[in-house]
Amino acid sequence: MKSRTSELTVGIFVIIFGVALFFLAMKVSGLSGTNLRDAYDMTAQFDNVNGLKPRAKVTMSGVTIGRVTDITLDPVSRLATVHFELDGKLTSFNKEQLQTVKSNALEELRYSTEYTEAAPAQQKEMEKQLVDNMDSITSIDEDAYIMVATNGLLGEKYLKVVPGGGLNYVKRGESIANTQGTMDLEDLISKFITGGAGKSSEKTADAKTSDESADAEASFVE
Amino acid sequence: MNAIALLGRRVIERVRGIGVATVMLLQILFSMPTKLGISLFIYQMHRIGVMSLLIIGVSGLFIGLVLGLQGYSILVNVGSEAMLGTMVSLTLLRELAPVVAALLFAGRAGSALTAEIGLMKATEQLSSMEMIGVDPLKRIVSPRLWAGIVSLPMLTVIFAAIGILGGKMVGVDFLGVDEGSYWSGMQSSVQFGHDVVNGIIKSIVFALICTWIAVYQGYACEPTSEGIATSTTRTVVYSSLCVLGFDFVLTAVMFGGVQ
């Protein structure tokens, strides 16, 4: 009898332990696995990801659409490469929307000079290529940019995708080209104090032109 | 001259004691479990683990409450009371739960182990066991040691969970910190592999130290009533000092480096 009750109480003890461990794992460390449906990986390169950690959220218009999986340093460009996975259900079009997007893109193609100057056979080829390219697109357009944002003034860092207005869309597994790293408050202050404000605006202008050239390059490839 | 001889004898005694304790520990750790041993182990789990549950739970709750209260009153000054969840959970998981649970365990279970084994020795139960061919190490010491090693980490996890809920009670329910920011701040800063697992590893080490000291002090105590009293005191003092000392070393190894 004595051993029966002690077995019972030890059993209860183990169950309480299990519940506590489950609580620590799920509720405290948020280890609920990936609840992303139809997940796929993307990358982006930043000049500064200070404060960003793996498992930080990725949002678009305030909706969480993914998580950061890994942060590495590219030895050639010396930029931080952030790998993140996105929810496929939230970031792709449904069939009807895809149809509209395709027809919009075809229309755009038909007005381009390249298309009008090409031979009919080539035109067919281009249309086919375009439609094939659209199979694995996401709802993030190529003009969209991704930035390291802060939750509140002192909160944790996360990635924010800001949609652009482009008609070309990024495909799954590609990288988002337009990025903006962590805003360093100290840098801004030191620029302000040393009167480097003019320089910084020059710099952003440079960045803009380089972005534009990147865009131009991208459209040239297509 | 006499004093020097006494000092030397004491040092030799202590070093010999460490040797005996190590041999005893290795004998127990590397011996095959038997069927009888397992049922004895279950019974000791009941006495050591389950019976400590109440004190661990109540202390965990109060420590969580105090952390919530203090954390709030400090953080609200800098306007970042949303960090309360992060503060409470990291403090508990990394430091307070393993250390406080181990100290309570040394006082609650360790002293009882020493007194029990010491009294068995004083009433010559251990010697009579040897006489009838039962190894007292296997029959008495081994189940108690294993029960201590297994139950303290479990108690630590329960302690941390109750403490975090206690912090939530004060912070969110009484003082009005936003519940969403309490949990999400916690989830974004606590890493299971880093914080929770390292806390459990710490408590496994503490469990080994506490129960090892307790059973050795009982096994090696002088078979008089005064001897049992001295051994019980030593158990609590040595266990507490070792836990605090090892805590520093383990923290330096686990959390001291650059993340």
Chai-1 contact restraints between the chains, C-beta under 6 A:
chainA,res_idxA,chainB,res_idxB,connection_type,confidence,min_distance_angstrom,max_distance_angstrom,comment,restraint_id
A,S6,B,Y43,contact,1.0,0.0,6.0,A-B,restraint_1
A,S6,B,H46,contact,1.0,0.0,6.0,A-B,restraint_2
A,E7,B,I42,contact,1.0,0.0,6.0,A-B,restraint_3
A,T9,B,H46,contact,1.0,0.0,6.0,A-B,restraint_4
A,T9,B,V50,contact,1.0,0.0,6.0,A-B,restraint_5
A,V10,B,I42,contact,1.0,0.0,6.0,A-B,restraint_6
A,V10,B,M45,contact,1.0,0.0,6.0,A-B,restraint_7
A,V10,B,H46,contact,1.0,0.0,6.0,A-B,restraint_8
A,F13,B,G49,contact,1.0,0.0,6.0,A-B,restraint_9
A,F13,B,V50,contact,1.0,0.0,6.0,A-B,restraint_10
A,I16,B,I158,contact,1.0,0.0,6.0,A-B,restraint_11
A,F17,B,M154,contact,1.0,0.0,6.0,A-B,restraint_12
A,F17,B,V157,contact,1.0,0.0,6.0,A-B,restraint_13
A,A20,B,V157,contact,1.0,0.0,6.0,A-B,restraint_14
A,A20,B,I158,contact,1.0,0.0,6.0,A-B,restraint_15
A,A20,B,A161,contact,1.0,0.0,6.0,A-B,restraint_16
A,L21,B,V157,contact,1.0,0.0,6.0,A-B,restraint_17
A,F23,B,A161,contact,1.0,0.0,6.0,A-B,restraint_18
A,L24,B,A161,contact,1.0,0.0,6.0,A-B,restraint_19
A,L24,B,V196,contact,1.0,0.0,6.0,A-B,restraint_20
A,A25,B,F192,contact,1.0,0.0,6.0,A-B,restraint_21
A,V28,B,S89,contact,1.0,0.0,6.0,A-B,restraint_22
A,V28,B,M186,contact,1.0,0.0,6.0,A-B,restraint_23
A,V28,B,V190,contact,1.0,0.0,6.0,A-B,restraint_24
A,S29,B,V190,contact,1.0,0.0,6.0,A-B,restraint_25
A,S29,B,F192,contact,1.0,0.0,6.0,A-B,restraint_26
A,S29,B,V196,contact,1.0,0.0,6.0,A-B,restraint_27
A,G30,B,Q187,contact,1.0,0.0,6.0,A-B,restraint_28
A,L31,B,F192,contact,1.0,0.0,6.0,A-B,restraint_29
A,L154,B,S80,contact,1.0,0.0,6.0,A-B,restraint_30
A,E156,B,S188,contact,1.0,0.0,6.0,A-B,restraint_31
